[in-house]
Amino acid sequence: MSEVFDADEMIARFRERAAAVRRRGMPPVEGAERQMILRQMQLDFQDFAMLGDAAGSLENGILTLRIDLRPAAADNDASPAGA
């Protein structure tokens, strides 16, 4: 296999996984087990969504994923004065 790694394709797969977690049905369980499953679903969605929002690059065999975790208001603070 001489396939070239594509970071954008990998990121798209994480975006798909985040959407799949949101569509996933809840098994018929109650109590503490239900809470454990809900917590894991939330963590799965969070992780997949963050990776799905990443900007990826592959340079010299090193995969770098950049994820902006700043609050939306921080985007306005970063703009040049007078813009």
Buried (B, 14 or more C-beta within 10 A) or exposed (E): EEEEEEBEEBBEEBBEBBBEBEEEEEEEEEEEEEEEBEEEBEEBBEBBBBBBBBEBEBEEEEEEBEEEEEEEEEEEEEEEEEE
